[in-house]
């Protein structure tokens, strides 16, 4: 019997996605490699890998097709922070595409995606199950009504929540974590969901 699979997004999920002033910044050498890890999430994924051999953990991250450094830097970042996930379990899809279309052998009904971007989760569920990571800057409009977990939980608790969702033991709908100031200059909440 094949293992249940967890696919994990990178930007905004494993790594802090930093806002940029210009789109060109996203194409600069070093941009992706130098993103800071979201330590609680990285440690939670390591905990799942260590304690749940029945779950196959994969990376599923979008990349900018015109960026000559993106995939190489994302792999270098993973080699540094999550070497437990080898190259065979890393999937990269071009931005703007449905991530499901890039899963070798297709998506299974019991596959789960941990992602911070609602659009990706809506494309994923159904047929599979999406889990939104509340990273402190997203979910300002509350458009994802399904499973969601906070990035600021202790890694062991976060890992347990993800595994519980995957096993259909419970639905978890965490509230938005306390976050830095999310108001822009006009005093509007910033819905900082992104595609990567």
N, C-alpha and C positions, 0 to 999 in steps of 0.2 A: 504494500500500500504506500502511495506517495505521501510525503510530508505536507502538512498545511504550510502555506507560504505567506510570509509577511514581506511586503514591499515598502521600503522606506525612502521618502523624498529626502533631498539634501538641503537645498537653499530655503531657509526659513524653518526647517525641521531639525536637521542635524547641525546646520551651520547658521549663524546669524546672517540674515540677508540685510545688507546695509543699503539704505537709500543712496541714490547717486544724483548729482546735479545734471549730468548729461548722459545720454545713452552710450556715448563713446567710452565712458569709464568701464562699462561692462565688457568691453572688448580689449581692455588693457591687459598686458602680461602681468600676472601676479594677482589679479582681482580675485579669482575663485580660490586659489591656493591660500591666500591670506585671510579668508573669512574665519572669524572666531567660531570655535565649536560651541554649541549649546550643550554644556557639559552634562546636565541632568539627563538629557535625551540620549546623548552618546553613551553614557553609562547605563541607562535603561536598556538600550539595544544590546550592549555587551552582556548585561544580566540575562536577557532573554536567550541569547546565543549560548551562554554558559549553562543555564539551568533548564532549558527547554529544547532538548535535542530533537523533539518531535516537530519543531517549527524550523522551517528553512527561511533564513533571513536574506533578503535581497535588497539591493539599492535600485531605485527607479527615479532617475533625475532627468529633467529636461536640460538642454544646452542650447546656446545660441549658435545656430548653424554657421554663421559667418565668422565666429570667433575661433582662430586657429589654436588657441590655448585651452579652451574650456574643458574638453574631455580629458586631456592630459593632466590639467591642474586638478580636476575633480578626482581623478585616480590618485594623484599624489596626496591630496588632502585625505582621502580614505586610507591610503597606505600609512599615513601618519597617525590618524585618530581612530580608525576602525579597521585595522589590518585583518581582523577576524573574518571580514567579508572579502573573499578573494575575487579576482577578475571575472571568474565564471558566474558570479552572482551579482554582477553590476550591469544594469541596463540603462542606457542613455537614449533619450528620445529628443528629436528636434522640437524646439519651442513651437507652440501652436498646433501640435499634433496630439491626438488622443493617446495617452500613455499606454492604454490597453493594447493598442496595435503593435507594440514593440515587445510584448511578453513572448518569449519563445514557447511555442506550443499553445499559446492563447491563455486567457484568464480562466481560472476555475471558479466555481461558485463559492468555494470556501477561502479564496484568496482575500487578504486584507491589504489595504493601502493606508499607511500613515503619512499624511500630507497636511500642509498648512493652507493650501489653496482650494477654496470651495469648488471652483470650476472643475479641477481635476477629480475631486471626490464625486461630484455629480455625474461625471462621465463613467466613473468606476462602479458606482452603485445605482441600480443593479448592473451586471449580474452578480458582482462580488460585493464586498463590504468595505466601506470607507470609514476611517477614523481621523477626525480633524485634530491636529495639534494646535492648541491655543498657545501662541508664542509671545503674547503680550502686545503685539501690534496688529493682529488680525482679529476677525470676528467682531468688528465694531458694529456691524449691522445685524448680526445674529442670523444670517441666512442659512446656516447649516444646522438642521434640526436633529441630526442623528448623533452617533457616538462622537464624543470629543473629550480630549484629555488635556490637562494643563502642563505646560513645560516646566513649571516651577515646583512640581512635586519632587519628593525624594526619589532617586532613581529606582530603588527597589519597589516603591509604591507605584510609580509610573509603569514599570515593567509588568507588575502584577495586574494593573488595570488593562493594559494592552492585551495580555494573555487572556484575561477574563472575557474581554470583548470577543477575541478570536474563538474562544470556546463556547460562545453564546451563553455564558453563564449569567451575564447581566448587561444591561445597557448603561453606559456611563455618559452623563451629560454635564460635564464640569462647567462651571461658570468662568467668565473671563478673568484671567489673573490680573493682579495689580500690575500696572505697566507705567513706563515713563510717559510723560505728557503726550497724549495722542491728538492734541488740538493743533491745527495749523494756524497760520497767521490770521486767517479769517474767523478763527474760533470754531471751525467745523471739525468734526471727528474725521480722522483720516482712515479710510478703509484700505489698508495696505496689504491687500492680497496681491499676489503676483503669480506669474506663470512658471517660473523656473522650479 
